Amino acid sequence: YSGGQAIKALKEEGLEVVLMNPNIASVQTNMDAKSDTKADHTYFLPVTPDFVEEIIKKEKPDSIVISMGGQTALNCAVDMYHQGIFEKYGVHVLGTQVPVVIDTEDRQLFSDRLNEINEKIAQSITTTSVEGAVEASKTIGFPLMIRSAFALGGLGSGICVDEKDLRENAKKALAVSPQILVEKSMLGWKEVEYEVVRDVYDNCVTVCNMENFDPLGIHTGDSIVMAPSQTLSDEEYHMLRETAIRVVKHLGIVGECNIQYALHPESLEYCIIEVNPRLSRSSALASKATGYPLAFVAAKLALGIPLNEVQNAVTKKTQACFEPSLDYIVTKIPRWDMSKFEGVATNIGSAMKSVGEVMSIGRTLEESLQKAIRMVDPSNPGYSPKFKFTHEELLTELAVPTDRRIFAIAQAMYDKSLSVAEIHDITKIDHWFLRRCENIVKTYDAMKNKSLGDIDHGMMLEAKKNGFSDIQIAECLKCTEEDVRSKRKSFDIVPKTKQIDTLAAE
């Protein structure tokens, strides 16, 4: 996604583009003569310093873009920077510079850079050995969290409750990374992220903010995520927005990045978890959710074009220097493939296990959530029980998150076996989210003992606003989908198509 957009932006500026290791499933490799957004030269080679160097020798490029190829591209660029390859061939890195990438990826440097502007990062100690981690735990105390530097998708990270746990996890983490961070666990805090763009002239805007339905402790890639954030007060939203801009300016990022926070649910206390100096899966989600083409804009900014001169591709009149405001709710639900592998642990945590995601758009959280559950494979008709958990299994499922937790919450609500407060105490999911889920169940209960004839216009409208499909309503009323459809049409309740505002409030 990012690469395709970037090529489009670079070609628009009349540049010759060499593409390496493209995603063959996307439009990056269109060989169609009509496509003016394809790369001039494409190499199907792995992104490793040796191969990249060979291509630099052959193609003799002036500059290189490193922020569009995920974590792999960044790590490769850092290696090449240390080996002096870019300098040797006079290749200029566009956008965020490699020392800045190192500042964000090396946990100790990141901590030092944030301390320069008195920003709060979780209390943590970096180490390169298992014994060092055990020493650090004496200062930090259990439960604690370990994270790896320079790692993709939270690889090698996890929550440790005692020393045995820590030794085991630290050993695993050090197998994939040279350095680990032992930090205070903030389990149960809210997790919020902002997508930020900045140009070389220090203009900076936050394009989209997102909030995880699941509290801290589950990787963003494995969480249900809502955009824009739903439970933040105006004060919290602006506090985190100002911090994001201050941090991004201080670090010196050019182009796009995302910043992740842990926010205490009952106070204004927050910590910065990390800054990703690249386009990520969150960026693709944010672009599609807001209609703001982040990768396209980032590529233009990397060329040194100021934000207020990057034109909106749709209107051809407005500029990219604005912050979209959304009048809808976007829900992202991850897609897991646990069933294909035998003996795989289905519990999810701070290391990512999902293999894809779906995005749904709705006017209410209820509608957006139910749509997403219907879309994600293996799908369910909506927010309703899917597995028959016993009470013990249900409690375990809520306490130790797996890919089936949302269905466990649904079962507890439909069965009335746990109250919202009890579910909150076990899962630490925000009350507001749980109340929205409860709304869905209340609507179902209101319809449950009625026949189709008893359903009036108001009831049908409420069910639709809360995201119920005709099939779900039919199942609830013990009739056919066709019956529900004709009844609904007789009330003149029909779908409306709305467009994502490509000018996003300009």
Sequence and secondary structure as in RCSB ss.txt:
>XXXX:A:sequence
YSGGQAIKALKEEGLEVVLMNPNIASVQTNMDAKSDTKADHTYFLPVTPDFVEEIIKKEKPDSIVISMGGQTALN
CAVDMYHQGIFEKYGVHVLGTQVPVVIDTEDRQLFSDRLNEINEKIAQSITTTSVEGAVEASKTIGFPLMIRSAF
ALGGLGSGICVDEKDLRENAKKALAVSPQILVEKSMLGWKEVEYEVVRDVYDNCVTVCNMENFDPLGIHTGDSIV
MAPSQTLSDEEYHMLRETAIRVVKHLGIVGECNIQYALHPESLEYCIIEVNPRLSRSSALASKATGYPLAFVAAK
LALGIPLNEVQNAVTKKTQACFEPSLDYIVTKIPRWDMSKFEGVATNIGSAMKSVGEVMSIGRTLEESLQKAIRM
VDPSNPGYSPKFKFTHEELLTELAVPTDRRIFAIAQAMYDKSLSVAEIHDITKIDHWFLRRCENIVKTYDAMKNK
SLGDIDHGMMLEAKKNGFSDIQIAECLKCTEEDVRSKRKSFDIVPKTKQIDTLAAE
>XXXX:A:secstr
 HHHHHHHHHHHTT   EEES  TTSGGG   TT TTS SEEE     HHHHHHHHHHH  SEEE TTSHHHHHH
HHHHHHHTTHHHHHT EEESS HHHHHHHHSHHHHHHHHHHTT  B SEEEESSHHHHHHHHHHH SSEEEEETT
 STTTT EEE SHHHHHHHHHHHHHH S EEEEE  TTSEEEEEEEEE TT  EEEEEEEEESS TTS GGGS E
EES SS  HHHHHHHHHHHHHHHHHHT  EEEEEEEEE TTSS EEEEEEE S  HHHHHHHHHHT  HHHHHHH
HHTT  GGGSB TTTSSSBS S    SSEEEEEEE  GGGSTT   B  SS    EEEEEEESSHHHHHHHHHHH
SSS  SSSS  S   HHHHHHHHHS BTTHHHHHHHHHHHT S HHHHHHHH   HHHHHHHHHHHHHHHHHHT 
 GGG  HHHHHHHHHTT  HHHHHHHHTS HHHHHHHHHHTT         TTTT 
